[in-house]
Amino acid sequence: MMFFLLLGTLMLLQSSAVGSIKTVESYWTLKPNVLVVNVDVGKDVNMVEVPLICGEAYEGQNVTWTKNKDENLEAQGNKIMITVEGWKGANYSCFNKEGAYLNHTLVLAQWTFKKIIKNTPEKGYIHCSTNNYGGSFQCFWTWDVNRNGHVAHIKATRPHGGSNISCSLDSKGQSITCLDQNYCPYSEEVDRINLTIYFRSSFVVETYNTKFYIMDIVRPDVVAISRINQTSVEVGYPHSWNTPSSYFPLIFQVKEIRCPKGIKCDCSKPNSPETYLTQSHQLPVTKGRAVCVRARDEFCNSSWSEWSLYKCRKNRKNKKQRNQKPKLMML
């Protein structure tokens, strides 16, 4: 019994490492026709043996292979073994004896570096946000100008909610829009969304992951401000915000600022002493000043909306009206 255990252990060790060539648990399937090889960047020479299969339907047939469409491989048959050195991935295609294309496998190398997209101090590598509790959200990133990167694969799931989250890439390749089909705004979120994006540059792939609740990334659109009279204005909820407002209340941050003549008003400057929080839709204003208002979910410590600005102007008669003498009324 001990002999068989020892023999099994030796066979496992042999299958996991033959010299410096790894063969087990060193590659995995990203999606159909795409294999990813894990690269150990700490080693000077990193080689991984990977099996390729043209297709079960071609078993026993005369199958030939090419690498990157221009290099013919000596190995033939439906199943072959290739060796991936370092991060030198490639695209392998198989053909029948007449030279007709049958199938292909793209082999990518994954390293632990983060070079394809940029890290920003405030938003990190990937920033996600949504303007309401409808179940949809958007995620953005910034490409590194030195890398010709694009999205290789997107995976968004909840641990106990299945994978009923669909994502689509925008036409410029700079953001994704996702929709959680099972999301309900009237129930508490139990699990975070687990978002993984695989970015590819040449034959190298990098993995980026972020986890969040919808309530963590919600950020209302700008509020609407309209004048009631000379001393007050009315603040309205964004049209994109959920209803009823009694169930999805917003809280407003309000401040008044001075806007010197010829200088553009800037609500983003440090808070003035007049800054306050309120739930009221009607706000008092001071003539000659600008009022800045932004909103966020009252019950969550999420992001504030962008500032909305309303400038209260003093009522001034034009010069012609001021110099005009009142007319006498004839009785």
Residue pairs with C-beta under 8 A, 6 or more apart in sequence:
15 23
15 24
16 22
16 23
16 24
16 25
17 23
18 49
20 43
20 45
20 46
20 47
21 47
21 48
21 49
21 83
22 47
22 48
22 49
23 48
23 49
26 37
26 38
26 48
27 35
27 36
27 37
27 38
27 48
27 50
27 84
28 35
28 36
28 38
29 35
29 36
30 36
30 108
30 152
30 153
30 198
30 205
31 153
33 103
33 104
33 105
33 106
34 105
34 106
34 108
34 152
34 153
35 50
35 105
35 106
35 107
35 108
36 107
36 108
36 109
36 110
36 205
37 48
37 50
37 84
37 89
37 107
37 108
37 109
37 110
38 48
38 110
39 46
39 86
39 87
39 109
39 110
39 111
40 46
41 111
41 112
41 113
45 85
45 86
46 85
46 86
47 83
47 84
47 85
47 86
48 83
48 84
49 81
49 82
49 83
49 84
50 81
50 82
50 83
50 84
50 107
51 79
51 80
51 81
52 65
52 79
52 80
52 81
52 82
52 92
52 94
52 105
53 78
53 79
53 105
54 63
54 65
54 78
54 79
54 94
54 102
54 103
55 78
55 94
55 102
55 103
56 78
58 78
58 94
58 96
58 102
58 103
59 78
59 79
60 78
61 78
61 96
61 97
62 76
62 96
62 97
63 76
63 77
63 78
63 94
63 95
63 96
63 102
64 72
64 73
64 76
64 94
64 95
64 97
64 99
65 72
65 73
65 75
65 76
65 80
65 92
65 93
65 94
65 95
66 72
66 73
66 92
66 93
66 95
67 73
67 90
67 91
67 92
68 90
68 91
69 91
69 93
73 80
73 82
73 92
75 81
75 82
78 94
82 92
82 107
84 90
84 107
84 109
86 109
87 109
87 111
87 203
87 204
88 109
88 203
89 106
89 107
89 108
89 109
89 202
89 203
89 204
90 107
90 203
91 104
91 105
91 106
91 107
92 104
92 105
92 106
92 107
93 101
93 102
93 103
93 104
94 101
94 102
94 103
94 104
95 101
95 102
96 102
107 203
108 152
108 200
108 203
108 204
108 205
109 203
109 204
109 205
110 204
110 205
110 206
110 207
111 204
111 206
113 206
114 125
114 206
114 208
115 144
115 146
115 147
115 201
115 206
116 143
116 144
116 147
116 149
116 199
116 200
116 201
116 204
116 206
117 125
117 126
117 141
117 142
117 143
117 144
117 149
117 199
117 206
117 208
118 125
118 141
118 142
118 143
118 144
119 125
120 127
120 142
123 140
124 210
125 141
125 208
125 210
126 139
126 140
126 141
126 195
126 197
126 208
126 210
127 139
127 140
127 141
128 137
128 138
128 139
128 140
128 195
128 210
128 212
128 217
129 137
129 138
129 217
129 218
129 219
129 303
130 136
130 137
130 138
130 214
130 217
130 218
130 219
131 218
131 219
131 220
131 221
131 238
131 240
131 241
132 218
132 220
132 240
132 241
132 242
133 185
133 214
133 215
133 218
133 242
133 248
134 183
134 185
134 242
135 179
135 180
135 181
135 183
135 185
135 214
136 177
136 178
136 179
136 180
137 177
137 178
137 193
137 214
137 217
138 175
138 176
138 177
138 178
139 175
139 176
139 178
139 195
139 197
139 210
140 174
140 175
141 174
141 175
141 197
141 208
142 174
143 149
143 174
147 201
148 201
148 202
149 199
149 200
149 201
150 173
150 199
150 200
150 201
151 169
151 173
151 176
151 197
151 198
151 199
151 200
152 198
152 199
152 200
152 205
153 197
153 198
154 167
154 169
154 176
154 195
154 196
154 197
154 198
155 163
155 195
155 196
155 197
155 198
156 163
156 165
156 167
156 178
156 180
156 193
156 194
156 195
156 196
157 163
157 165
157 193
157 194
158 165
158 180
158 182
158 191
158 192
158 193
158 194
159 191
159 194
160 190
160 191
161 180
161 182
161 191
162 182
164 180
164 181
164 182
165 178
165 179
165 180
165 181
165 193
166 178
166 179
166 181
167 176
167 177
167 178
167 179
168 176
168 177
168 178
169 175
169 176
170 176
170 177
176 197
178 195
180 193
180 214
183 214
185 242
185 248
186 247
189 213
189 214
189 215
192 211
192 212
192 213
193 211
193 212
193 213
193 214
194 209
194 211
195 209
195 210
195 211
195 212
196 207
196 208
196 209
197 207
197 208
197 209
198 205
198 206
198 207
198 208
199 205
199 206
199 208
200 206
215 297
215 300
215 302
216 300
216 302
217 302
217 303
218 297
218 300
218 302
218 303
219 296
219 302
219 303
219 304
219 305
220 237
220 238
220 240
220 241
220 250
220 295
220 296
220 297
220 305
221 238
221 239
221 240
221 241
221 305
221 306
222 238
222 294
222 305
222 306
222 307
222 308
223 235
223 236
223 237
223 238
223 250
223 252
223 293
223 294
223 295
223 305
223 308
224 235
224 236
224 238
224 308
225 233
225 234
225 235
225 236
225 291
225 293
225 308
225 309
225 310
226 233
226 234
226 236
227 233
227 234
227 310
228 234
228 282
230 287
230 312
230 315
231 284
231 285
231 287
232 282
232 283
232 284
232 285
233 282
233 283
233 285
233 291
233 310
233 312
234 281
234 282
234 283
235 252
235 281
235 282
235 283
235 293
235 295
235 308
236 281
237 245
237 250
237 295
238 295
238 305
241 248
241 250
242 248
248 297
249 279
249 297
249 298
249 299
250 279
250 295
250 296
250 297
250 298
251 277
251 278
251 279
251 295
251 296
251 297
251 298
252 277
252 278
252 279
252 280
252 283
252 293
252 294
252 295
253 275
253 276
253 277
253 293
253 294
253 295
253 296
253 304
254 275
254 276
254 277
254 278
254 283
254 291
254 292
254 293
255 267
255 271
255 272
255 274
255 275
255 276
255 291
255 292
256 272
256 274
256 285
256 286
256 289
256 290
256 291
256 292
257 265
257 266
257 267
257 269
257 272
257 289
257 290
257 292
258 288
258 289
258 290
259 265
259 289
259 290
259 311
265 290
265 309
265 311
267 290
267 292
267 294
267 307
267 308
267 309
268 307
279 298
283 291
283 293
285 291
285 310
285 312
286 312
287 312
287 313
287 314
288 312
288 313
288 314
289 311
289 312
290 309
290 310
290 311
290 312
291 309
291 310
291 311
291 312
292 307
292 308
292 309
293 307
293 308
293 310
294 304
294 305
294 306
294 307
294 308
295 304
295 305
296 302
296 303
296 304
296 305
